[in-house]
Amino acid sequence: MKRILLIGIGAGDPDHITVQAIKALHRVDVFFLLDKGPAKEGLVDLRRMLCERFISGRSYRFVTADSPEWSRSGPDYGAAVDGLNQDKQAIFERLIREEMLEGETGGVLIWGDPSLYDSSIRIMERLAAGTLGIEYEVFPGISSLQALTARHKTTLNRIAKSVEITTGRRLAAAYPPDADSVAVMLDSEFVAKRYADRDLEIYWGAYIGTADEILIAGKLAEVADRIDAVRQQARQEKGWIMDSYLLKQPDK
């Protein structure tokens, strides 16, 4: 039986990896890395560094494959994501068949937490139900939202108040009417700027937990333009940006 471990490695700070995750790393014979190209090679380098830092007393190997290309700008976003996941599933199926021996354990290092806006669990669920004959386990990690609120010294929720975790695409469609706090991920356009006329506070961060971390907080109306400019400059300089933010009603 082949076994796959989906291991959350946190939002960028190596010190955020959990003891449970370190124990899981020590079980892995082969780590699968999906390479997203030169602009994001730092994400692959971090995964290698974590293994070098935390694994001792055993040998392991890396197998790298090119991550499939896709576009978010098409008319049917859901179909595009489903197509991407099917392509990833095909890659993982090939890697498991060709690069693992029977009885070995493979590892996939998930940025942040495997359960939050990541499709690896769904992919492995499908593979486990197929003809590969694999089993898989999931190990949680520190998500970007957890790291974001810690760095800003705030909380996702307030007592007896609701929180909604959503995406920029959903926020663009409508502001959640009943949520006291709105945590936003995967926002390529900084949609929050559209709501600058509302009485909201924002806690924003990019590259959380890394040496390039950027943090801005304040009244949305006062800092929205600054955040927009800073994130555009950061994206231009690095070639990519990974950010998240929390919108809150002000304390009354």
C-alpha atoms as one frame of an Amber mdcrd trajectory, in Angstrom:
protein
   0.000   0.000   0.000   1.262   3.469  -0.896   0.460   6.312   1.470   0.359
  10.082   0.833   0.743  12.692   3.585  -0.705  16.167   2.930   1.282  18.362
   5.288   0.411  21.996   6.020   3.640  23.991   6.366   2.284  27.393   7.378
   2.188  30.751   5.640   5.929  31.278   5.232   7.607  31.393   8.642   9.562
  28.145   9.202   8.888  28.494  12.936   5.154  28.067  12.256   5.467  24.409
  11.289   3.869  22.232  13.944   5.415  19.364  15.900   2.847  17.076  14.288
   3.989  18.216  10.845   7.655  17.623  11.737   6.801  14.081  12.813   4.990
  13.601   9.494   8.014  14.869   7.550  10.076  12.083   9.121   7.735   9.459
   7.641   8.138  10.594   4.034  10.288   8.748   1.479   9.553  11.010  -1.497
   8.311  14.598  -1.596   6.330  15.740  -4.637   6.868  19.378  -5.667   4.818
  21.176  -8.320   6.973  23.878  -9.886   5.099  27.058 -10.874   8.003  28.593
 -12.772  10.881  31.007 -12.045   8.657  33.715 -10.533   7.588  31.387  -7.731
  10.696  29.247  -7.322  11.031  30.654  -3.802   7.968  28.618  -2.815   9.742
  25.431  -3.908  12.964  26.542  -2.201  11.092  27.042   1.079   9.759  23.495
   0.957  13.252  22.114   0.393  14.628  24.259   3.209  11.992  23.020   5.648
  12.967  19.426   4.926  16.663  20.194   5.345  15.988  22.029   8.599  13.628
  19.594  10.297  14.369  16.110   8.951  17.247  14.229  10.504  18.381  10.615
  10.634  16.682   9.405   7.469  17.015   9.714   3.708  14.381  11.129   1.378
  14.137  12.381  -2.168  12.347  15.080  -4.165  10.423  14.618  -7.389   9.456
  17.788  -9.246   6.834  18.269 -11.943   5.649  21.362 -13.759   2.412  22.734
 -12.356  -0.300  22.922 -15.038  -1.063  26.340 -16.481  -4.503  27.888 -16.219
  -6.277  31.246 -16.413  -8.563  32.934 -13.884  -9.920  35.377 -16.451 -12.190
  33.010 -18.386 -15.988  33.269 -18.335 -16.477  30.129 -16.231 -14.157  30.261
 -13.222 -15.563  27.081 -11.694 -14.910  25.100 -14.869 -11.380  26.508 -15.050
 -10.601  25.408 -11.488 -12.111  21.985 -12.102  -9.964  21.615 -15.216  -6.870
  22.653 -13.255  -7.612  20.085 -10.555  -8.116  17.351 -13.141  -4.723  18.206
 -14.631  -3.113  18.122 -11.171  -4.807  14.815 -10.433  -3.327  13.337 -13.595
   0.146  14.572 -12.592  -0.099  13.139  -9.082  -1.438   9.846 -10.408   1.568
   9.557 -12.733   4.041  10.487  -9.990   2.557   8.008  -7.532   2.613   5.210
 -10.113   6.096   5.918 -11.476   8.059   7.471  -8.600   6.915   5.484  -5.559
   7.603   1.908  -4.594   4.973  -0.240  -2.938   4.984   0.440   0.798   6.585
   3.885   0.448   5.158   7.155   1.781   4.872  10.269  -0.338   4.551  13.813
   0.949   2.919  16.939  -0.443   3.820  20.126   1.402   0.832  22.470   1.389
   1.299  26.205   1.733  -0.759  27.315   4.746  -3.419  24.765   5.687  -4.619
  21.913   3.405  -8.268  22.525   4.294  -8.416  26.241   3.391  -8.669  27.087
  -0.315  -6.517  24.195  -1.463  -7.678  21.296  -3.618  -5.136  18.664  -2.569
  -7.583  16.874  -0.262 -10.201  16.638  -3.003  -7.586  15.360  -5.458  -6.301
  12.686  -3.081  -9.851  11.655  -2.217 -10.483  10.945  -5.896  -7.198   9.101
  -6.302  -7.870   6.980  -3.224 -11.259   6.021  -4.664  -9.672   4.975  -7.960
  -7.384   2.145  -8.982  -4.148   3.367  -7.346  -4.830   1.673  -4.039  -3.466
   4.503  -1.888  -4.296   5.865   1.531  -3.758   9.461   2.605  -3.556  11.527
   5.784  -3.924  15.267   6.398  -1.905  17.387   8.805  -3.110  20.952   9.490
  -0.924  24.022   9.151  -0.961  27.665  10.173  -3.093  29.487   7.603  -2.331
  32.955   6.252  -5.408  34.239   8.092  -4.107  32.944  11.415  -0.697  34.477
  10.753  -2.310  37.731   9.567  -4.393  38.239  12.705  -1.457  37.336  14.947
   0.841  39.830  13.234  -1.822  42.567  13.535  -2.578  41.561  17.146  -6.275
  41.206  16.449  -8.906  38.454  16.219 -11.001  37.093  13.394 -14.188  37.499
  15.380 -15.648  39.533  18.190 -17.729  38.039  20.984 -21.068  36.736  19.697
 -20.350  38.079  16.210 -20.081  36.195  12.921 -17.144  35.753  10.561 -17.251
  34.974   6.839 -14.213  33.644   4.990 -14.522  34.339   1.292 -12.649  35.138
  -1.903 -12.129  38.344  -3.832 -14.368  37.011  -6.586 -17.245  36.483  -4.135
 -16.666  39.835  -2.455 -16.865  41.542  -5.835 -20.337  40.087  -6.320 -21.672
  41.425  -3.001 -20.562  42.354   0.486 -21.716  39.672   2.964 -24.792  41.279
   4.555 -24.763  39.516   7.926 -21.050  39.183   8.670 -19.439  41.314  11.339
 -15.971  40.343  10.074 -15.020  39.325   6.529 -11.729  37.511   5.873 -10.714
  37.632   2.219  -8.275  35.412   0.330  -7.436  34.950  -3.360  -8.204  38.564
  -4.265  -6.151  39.456  -7.342  -7.761  42.892  -7.746  -8.025  44.176  -4.139
 -11.824  44.315  -4.304 -12.000  45.875  -0.813 -11.268  49.249  -2.403 -14.801
  49.232  -3.819 -16.167  49.410  -0.257 -14.044  52.340   0.907 -17.204  54.398
   1.418 -18.276  52.031   4.225 -17.270  52.399   7.835 -14.848  49.480   7.912
 -11.445  48.684   9.364  -8.937  46.640   7.377  -6.009  44.470   8.428  -4.002
  43.636   5.306  -0.827  41.632   4.785   1.256  40.251   1.945   3.918  37.510
   1.996   2.939  36.845   5.617   5.647  35.119   7.626   8.430  35.745   5.101
  11.281  38.242   4.964   9.226  40.243   2.431   6.195  40.606   4.726   4.163
  43.809   4.351   1.488  44.867   6.860  -0.976  47.770   6.684  -3.988  48.425
   8.924  -6.431  51.240   9.521  -9.716  52.717   8.385 -10.444  51.317   4.945
 -11.281  54.762   3.578  -7.912  56.084   4.741  -5.580  53.257   3.677  -7.287
  51.643   0.651  -5.341  53.660  -1.934  -2.073  53.032  -0.106  -2.664  49.277
   0.038  -3.606  49.218  -3.646  -0.407  51.049  -4.616   1.840  48.976  -2.353
   0.465  45.638  -3.576   0.813  46.690  -7.227   4.430  47.681  -6.663   5.168
  44.450  -4.774   3.614  42.346  -7.520   5.638  44.162 -10.163   8.890  43.695
  -8.267   8.418  40.013  -7.346   6.281  38.860 -10.267   3.562  37.547  -7.922
   1.778  38.464  -4.721   0.163  36.366  -2.021  -1.945  38.487   0.307  -5.033
  38.337   2.494  -6.996  40.765   4.604  -9.637  41.106   7.261 -12.477  43.645
   7.130 -14.214  44.508  10.387 -17.042  46.649  11.552 -15.630  49.235  13.975
 -16.155  48.704  17.696 -19.191  50.573  18.900
